Amino acid sequence: MKINRIKHAFSKVKDSGRKAALIPYITVGDPSVNITVPLMHALVNSGADIIELGIPFSDPMADGPIIQRSSERAISRNIGIIDVLNLVEKFRINDNETPVVLMGYENPIECIGQENFVNLAKKSGIDGVLVVDSPPEESVYFSELLKKNNMHQIFLLSPTSTEDRIRYISKIASGYIYYVSLKGVTGSGSLNVNDVNKRLEIIRKYVQIPVGVGFGVKDSETAKKIAVSADAIVIGSRIIELMEQAFNDANDIEKDACAIEAAVNFISTISNELR
């Protein structure tokens, strides 16, 4: 049986005495097509425990302007869901341990068919899938397909989730729960750390698997404070923003290298804080 990489990753974090796992999010194919696999390896070497890969989509309703722009750039380079899976397969040539979770929307998966997607995802080395616009009530078949192939469907909880909703999702979730820490889209607003920690206390009354926090973590200070209660810190918008700036400011020869350096410097700082 394929190793449960997500469970293993959280166990390693706990055994090492670190406060929380670090989960960076990047959009596949941004800021360039060739950067994705080297960037994934660089993030792992800088302290990433799990990597979330964004599947480019034309209408990313949960994402703020930074990730929207990254999707638009990737789509302009004709990056689709098959390209995403092919790049993960390339990543697996040299890294068969780091968990990879795909984050995206239902439409691209439906376009190639759920069964076909699951088969290709298994072949590529995917460990989990988070489909933002697929509620659990409509995900029973897809979730079972993933489970049969030793992959997790990651579900979301939010500040407006009732205790009944938390209880319901706790019965079907696997891998980890993604707690959306603020009302709004990715990268918007500022977190109230006390509110997040209070909500995590409620969630833990029902949820037995790890809980990651994302959508508003922009710096090491916030990450460190949230790590007191969370099992993982998810960071996306700030990484993409830093890479975007570095890529645009660099000359043509150094664009990819500068973008990777910007991501690595930021993730290394967060990783050090979480230690």
DONU-238253 format. One line per 2 residues: number of its first residue (from 1); their letters; for each residue x, y, z of N, C-alpha, C. Coordinates in steps of 0.2 Angstrom, whole numbers. Last residue first. Layout:
N
NUM = a = X Y Z X Y Z X Y Z ~ ...
This chain:
275
275 = rl = 50 133 72 54 129 76 55 131 83 ~ 43 143 66 39 138 69 43 133 72
273 = en = 53 152 62 49 154 68 45 148 71 ~ 59 145 52 63 146 58 58 148 64
271 = si = 48 145 43 50 139 45 54 140 52 ~ 48 159 40 42 156 43 44 150 46
269 = ts = 61 160 33 59 164 39 53 161 43 ~ 59 151 22 64 150 27 63 154 34
267 = if = 49 158 15 47 152 18 52 150 24 ~ 57 169 11 51 170 15 49 164 19
265 = nv = 67 163 3 69 168 9 63 169 14 ~ 59 157 -7 64 153 -2 65 157 4
263 = aa = 54 167 -14 49 162 -10 53 159 -5 ~ 65 173 -19 60 177 -15 56 172 -11
261 = ei = 71 163 -27 74 166 -21 70 170 -16 ~ 61 162 -37 62 156 -32 66 159 -26
259 = ac = 63 174 -43 56 172 -40 57 167 -35 ~ 76 173 -47 74 178 -42 68 177 -39
257 = ad = 75 163 -57 80 162 -51 78 167 -45 ~ 67 168 -66 65 162 -62 69 162 -56
255 = ke = 74 180 -71 67 180 -68 66 174 -64 ~ 87 181 -77 86 180 -69 79 179 -67
253 = id = 85 185 -90 89 179 -88 88 177 -81 ~ 77 197 -89 74 191 -92 78 185 -90
251 = na = 79 205 -73 80 205 -80 78 198 -83 ~ 66 208 -61 72 205 -63 73 205 -71
249 = dn = 53 212 -57 59 217 -57 65 214 -60 ~ 45 201 -59 44 207 -63 50 212 -63
247 = fa = 50 193 -49 50 191 -57 49 197 -61 ~ 47 200 -38 54 198 -39 54 196 -47
245 = qe = 33 201 -38 37 207 -38 44 205 -40 ~ 30 187 -38 27 191 -43 32 198 -44
243 = ml = 35 183 -26 37 180 -32 36 185 -38 ~ 26 190 -17 34 191 -17 37 189 -24
241 = ei = 14 184 -21 15 192 -21 23 193 -22 ~ 15 171 -17 14 173 -24 16 180 -25
239 = ir = 17 173 -3 22 170 -7 21 172 -15 ~ 4 178 0 11 182 1 16 179 -3
237 = sg = -5 168 -3 -5 175 -7 2 178 -6 ~ -1 157 5 -1 157 -2 0 164 -5
235 = iv = 1 146 19 2 152 16 3 152 9 ~ -5 138 33 -5 138 26 -4 145 23
233 = ia = 1 128 46 0 135 44 1 135 36 ~ -5 116 57 -2 118 51 -3 125 49
231 = da = -12 115 69 -7 110 67 -3 111 61 ~ -14 129 80 -15 125 74 -10 120 73
229 = sv = -10 135 92 -16 131 92 -17 127 86 ~ 2 141 90 0 139 97 -5 134 97
227 = ai = 2 146 77 4 139 78 4 137 85 ~ -2 159 78 -7 154 76 -5 147 78
225 = kk = 10 165 81 5 165 86 -1 160 85 ~ 18 162 70 20 159 76 14 159 81
223 = at = 11 169 60 11 161 59 13 158 66 ~ 13 182 64 6 179 64 6 171 64
221 = es = 27 182 62 24 184 68 17 181 69 ~ 29 180 48 31 175 53 28 176 60
219 = dk = 14 184 38 21 185 41 22 180 46 ~ 2 181 34 6 185 29 13 186 32
217 = vg = -13 172 33 -6 172 36 -1 175 31 ~ -26 170 28 -24 177 30 -17 178 33
215 = fg = -28 157 23 -32 163 20 -29 170 22 ~ -27 145 36 -24 149 30 -29 154 29
213 = vg = -22 131 46 -25 138 46 -22 142 40 ~ -26 114 49 -22 119 46 -26 126 45
211 = vp = -28 101 60 -31 107 57 -26 112 55 ~ -28 83 60 -24 90 61 -29 95 57
209 = iq = -42 74 67 -37 75 63 -33 82 63 ~ -53 76 75 -48 72 78 -42 72 73
207 = vy = -66 87 79 -61 85 74 -55 82 77 ~ -73 92 90 -76 87 86 -71 84 81
205 = kr = -66 101 97 -71 97 101 -73 91 97 ~ -59 108 88 -56 102 91 -60 98 96
203 = ii = -67 119 86 -66 114 81 -64 107 84 ~ -66 126 98 -72 123 96 -71 117 91
201 = el = -52 130 96 -54 126 102 -61 123 101 ~ -53 137 85 -49 131 84 -51 126 90
199 = rk = -59 149 89 -63 144 85 -59 137 84 ~ -49 154 97 -55 152 100 -59 147 96
197 = nv = -39 156 87 -38 151 92 -44 149 96 ~ -46 167 80 -44 160 77 -43 155 82
195 = dn = -47 177 90 -53 174 87 -51 167 84 ~ -33 179 91 -37 177 97 -44 174 95
193 = vn = -30 185 79 -27 178 81 -31 175 87 ~ -37 191 66 -38 192 74 -36 185 77
191 = ls = -29 195 51 -31 190 56 -32 193 63 ~ -34 207 39 -29 205 44 -33 200 49
189 = gs = -39 206 21 -39 208 28 -34 205 33 ~ -35 192 10 -39 199 12 -39 200 19
187 = gt = -30 181 6 -25 186 6 -29 193 8 ~ -45 174 -1 -38 173 1 -34 180 1
185 = vg = -60 182 4 -56 179 -1 -49 178 2 ~ -70 181 19 -68 184 13 -63 180 9
183 = kl = -67 179 36 -72 180 31 -70 184 25 ~ -53 169 40 -57 175 40 -62 175 35
181 = sv = -47 156 40 -47 160 46 -50 167 46 ~ -52 141 36 -52 147 33 -53 153 38
179 = yy = -44 126 39 -49 131 42 -47 138 39 ~ -44 111 33 -42 118 31 -47 123 34
177 = iy = -40 96 41 -45 101 39 -42 107 38 ~ -32 82 33 -32 87 38 -38 92 36
175 = gs = -35 67 31 -29 70 30 -28 76 34 ~ -53 68 30 -47 65 31 -41 69 29
173 = ai = -71 70 35 -64 73 33 -58 68 34 ~ -82 64 40 -80 62 33 -73 65 31
171 = ks = -84 69 53 -85 62 51 -83 60 45 ~ -82 83 52 -77 79 56 -78 71 54
169 = iy = -94 88 46 -87 87 42 -82 83 45 ~ -102 87 57 -104 83 51 -97 82 47
167 = ri = -97 96 66 -98 89 68 -98 85 62 ~ -97 108 59 -91 105 61 -91 98 63
165 = rd = -111 109 59 -108 108 52 -101 105 54 ~ -114 111 72 -117 105 68 -113 104 62
163 = et = -108 123 74 -105 116 78 -108 110 74 ~ -106 132 59 -109 130 65 -106 124 68
161 = st = -95 142 51 -97 136 52 -100 134 59 ~ -89 155 50 -97 155 51 -99 147 51
159 = ps = -76 153 49 -78 157 55 -86 156 56 ~ -75 137 41 -74 144 41 -77 147 48
157 = ll = -67 122 34 -71 125 39 -70 133 39 ~ -65 111 20 -64 118 23 -69 119 29
155 = fi = -57 95 17 -63 99 18 -61 106 21 ~ -48 85 6 -48 90 11 -54 94 11
153 = qh = -48 68 3 -52 74 1 -51 79 7 ~ -33 58 0 -38 62 5 -42 67 1
151 = mn = -30 42 -6 -29 49 -7 -35 52 -2 ~ -31 28 -9 -26 31 -4 -25 38 -5
149 = nk = -41 25 -17 -34 25 -20 -29 29 -16 ~ -52 25 -10 -50 19 -12 -43 19 -15
147 = kl = -53 39 -8 -51 35 -2 -49 28 -5 ~ -57 44 -21 -50 46 -18 -48 41 -12
145 = le = -70 38 -21 -65 36 -26 -58 38 -24 ~ -76 44 -10 -75 37 -10 -69 35 -15
143 = sf = -76 57 -15 -72 56 -9 -71 49 -8 ~ -85 56 -26 -78 58 -27 -74 56 -21
141 = yv = -97 52 -19 -94 48 -24 -86 49 -25 ~ -99 64 -10 -98 57 -8 -95 52 -13
139 = se = -100 77 -13 -94 74 -14 -93 67 -12 ~ -111 84 -9 -111 82 -16 -104 79 -18
137 = ep = -109 86 5 -115 83 3 -115 81 -5 ~ -97 94 5 -97 87 6 -103 83 4
135 = ps = -96 105 -10 -98 104 -3 -98 96 -2 ~ -85 112 -20 -88 105 -19 -90 104 -12
133 = dv = -76 122 -21 -84 123 -23 -87 117 -23 ~ -63 118 -18 -66 123 -15 -74 123 -15
131 = vl = -56 103 -16 -61 106 -21 -65 111 -17 ~ -42 96 -13 -46 101 -10 -50 105 -15
129 = vg = -34 81 -11 -37 86 -16 -42 90 -12 ~ -18 72 -9 -25 75 -6 -27 80 -11
127 = di = -8 67 -15 -9 64 -9 -16 66 -6 ~ -1 61 -31 -5 66 -27 -7 63 -20
125 = gs = 6 54 -41 9 55 -34 5 60 -30 ~ 2 51 -53 6 57 -53 9 57 -46
123 = kk = -7 41 -51 -1 39 -55 4 45 -54 ~ -17 48 -45 -14 42 -41 -7 41 -45
121 = al = -21 56 -55 -19 59 -49 -15 54 -45 ~ -27 47 -64 -21 51 -66 -17 54 -60
119 = nv = -38 42 -57 -33 38 -59 -26 41 -61 ~ -45 54 -54 -42 51 -49 -37 46 -51
117 = fn = -48 58 -68 -44 62 -63 -41 58 -58 ~ -56 47 -71 -50 49 -75 -45 53 -71
115 = eq = -67 50 -62 -63 43 -62 -56 44 -66 ~ -71 63 -66 -69 61 -59 -65 55 -59
113 = gi = -67 71 -81 -70 66 -78 -67 64 -71 ~ -62 82 -86 -59 76 -88 -62 70 -85
111 = ce = -71 91 -81 -70 92 -88 -66 85 -91 ~ -71 90 -67 -77 87 -71 -76 87 -79
109 = ip = -60 97 -65 -60 90 -63 -66 86 -67 ~ -63 110 -68 -58 107 -72 -58 99 -71
107 = ne = -74 112 -59 -75 112 -66 -69 109 -70 ~ -71 113 -45 -74 107 -48 -74 107 -55
105 = yg = -55 120 -41 -62 120 -42 -64 114 -46 ~ -41 117 -29 -44 120 -35 -52 120 -35
103 = ml = -26 110 -24 -32 114 -22 -35 118 -28 ~ -18 95 -21 -21 99 -26 -26 103 -23
101 = vv = -4 92 -11 -11 92 -11 -13 97 -17 ~ 9 81 -8 7 86 -12 -1 86 -12
99 = pt = 21 77 4 15 76 2 13 82 -3 ~ 37 70 1 34 76 3 26 76 0
97 = en = 43 58 -5 41 59 2 36 65 4 ~ 49 58 -16 44 53 -15 41 53 -8
95 = dn = 58 67 -27 55 67 -20 49 63 -20 ~ 62 65 -40 67 66 -35 64 67 -28
93 = ir = 50 62 -46 56 58 -48 61 59 -43 ~ 40 70 -42 41 64 -39 47 60 -41
91 = fk = 40 80 -52 43 82 -45 44 75 -41 ~ 34 74 -62 41 76 -63 44 77 -56
89 = ev = 21 73 -57 25 67 -58 32 68 -59 ~ 18 87 -57 19 83 -50 23 76 -51
87 = ln = 17 89 -70 23 92 -67 24 89 -60 ~ 6 81 -73 12 80 -77 18 83 -73
85 = lv = -4 89 -66 -2 82 -65 4 79 -67 ~ -4 101 -74 -2 101 -67 0 94 -64
83 = di = -8 96 -86 -1 99 -85 1 99 -78 ~ -21 93 -84 -16 88 -86 -9 90 -85
81 = ig = -26 106 -81 -26 101 -75 -21 95 -77 ~ -16 118 -89 -22 115 -87 -21 109 -82
79 = in = -9 132 -96 -8 127 -91 -15 125 -89 ~ -7 142 -106 -11 136 -107 -9 130 -102
77 = rs = -3 154 -102 2 150 -104 0 143 -106 ~ -14 159 -97 -12 162 -103 -6 158 -106
75 = ia = -15 152 -85 -20 150 -90 -17 153 -97 ~ -5 159 -78 -4 152 -79 -9 150 -85
73 = re = -11 172 -77 -5 171 -80 -4 164 -82 ~ -23 168 -69 -23 171 -76 -17 171 -80
71 = ss = -17 164 -57 -21 159 -62 -22 162 -69 ~ -12 176 -53 -7 170 -54 -11 165 -59
69 = rq = -23 184 -51 -18 186 -56 -14 180 -58 ~ -29 177 -40 -33 177 -47 -28 179 -52
67 = ii = -20 179 -31 -20 172 -33 -24 172 -40 ~ -22 193 -29 -16 190 -30 -16 184 -33
65 = pg = -36 195 -27 -33 197 -33 -26 194 -34 ~ -42 179 -19 -41 186 -19 -38 188 -26
63 = da = -53 165 -21 -46 168 -21 -47 176 -22 ~ -65 159 -22 -63 160 -16 -56 164 -15
61 = mp = -67 158 -36 -71 163 -32 -69 164 -25 ~ -59 159 -50 -57 156 -43 -61 160 -38
59 = ds = -61 156 -65 -66 159 -60 -65 157 -53 ~ -51 149 -72 -53 156 -74 -58 160 -69
57 = fp = -38 142 -64 -45 141 -65 -47 149 -67 ~ -24 131 -60 -26 137 -63 -34 136 -65
55 = ig = -23 123 -45 -24 122 -52 -27 128 -55 ~ -10 125 -33 -16 128 -36 -17 126 -43
53 = le = -4 114 -22 -3 116 -28 -10 119 -31 ~ 4 113 -6 -2 114 -10 -1 117 -16
51 = ii = 15 103 2 14 108 -4 7 108 -6 ~ 22 101 18 17 99 13 16 104 8
49 = da = 33 107 23 31 100 25 26 97 21 ~ 46 117 20 39 115 18 38 108 20
47 = gs = 60 121 21 56 119 27 48 118 26 ~ 68 122 10 67 128 14 63 127 21
45 = nv = 66 111 3 72 112 6 72 118 11 ~ 53 114 -2 54 108 3 61 109 7
43 = la = 56 124 -10 51 125 -4 52 120 1 ~ 63 118 -20 66 123 -16 62 125 -10
41 = hm = 54 109 -26 60 107 -22 63 112 -18 ~ 45 119 -31 43 114 -26 49 111 -22
39 = lp = 54 125 -40 51 129 -35 49 124 -29 ~ 56 115 -50 62 118 -46 59 122 -39
37 = vt = 42 115 -54 46 109 -51 52 111 -47 ~ 39 128 -59 35 125 -54 39 119 -51
35 = in = 46 135 -69 48 136 -62 45 131 -57 ~ 41 134 -82 47 130 -80 49 131 -73
33 = vs = 31 143 -82 30 136 -83 35 132 -80 ~ 31 157 -70 33 154 -77 31 146 -77
31 = pd = 26 160 -58 26 165 -63 29 163 -70 ~ 15 147 -63 16 154 -62 22 155 -57
29 = gv = 12 134 -64 14 138 -70 15 145 -69 ~ 2 132 -50 6 129 -55 6 133 -62
27 = ti = 3 143 -37 -1 141 -43 4 138 -48 ~ 6 137 -20 9 140 -26 4 138 -32
25 = yp = 7 137 -3 3 136 -8 6 140 -14 ~ 15 129 11 15 134 6 11 132 0
23 = il = 14 124 26 11 122 20 11 128 15 ~ 22 117 40 21 123 36 19 120 29
21 = aa = 16 111 56 18 110 49 17 116 45 ~ 21 118 72 16 117 67 19 115 60
19 = kr = 32 117 81 25 120 83 19 118 78 ~ 42 103 83 40 109 80 33 111 82
17 = gs = 47 91 87 45 96 92 43 103 90 ~ 48 80 79 54 85 79 53 91 85
15 = dk = 36 74 81 42 71 83 48 75 84 ~ 28 83 73 27 82 81 33 79 84
13 = vk = 33 81 61 33 88 64 32 87 71 ~ 31 68 58 37 70 58 38 77 62
11 = sf = 17 68 58 20 64 63 27 66 64 ~ 14 75 47 12 78 53 15 74 59
9 = ah = 19 66 37 22 72 38 20 76 45 ~ 11 54 39 18 54 40 21 61 41
7 = ki = -1 59 34 0 57 41 7 57 43 ~ 4 61 20 1 67 25 2 65 32
5 = rn = 7 49 15 12 54 16 10 60 21 ~ 5 34 18 1 39 19 5 45 21
3 = ik = 12 23 5 13 27 11 8 33 12 ~ 2 11 -4 6 18 -4 6 21 3
1 = m = 4 -6 0 0 0 0 4 6 0
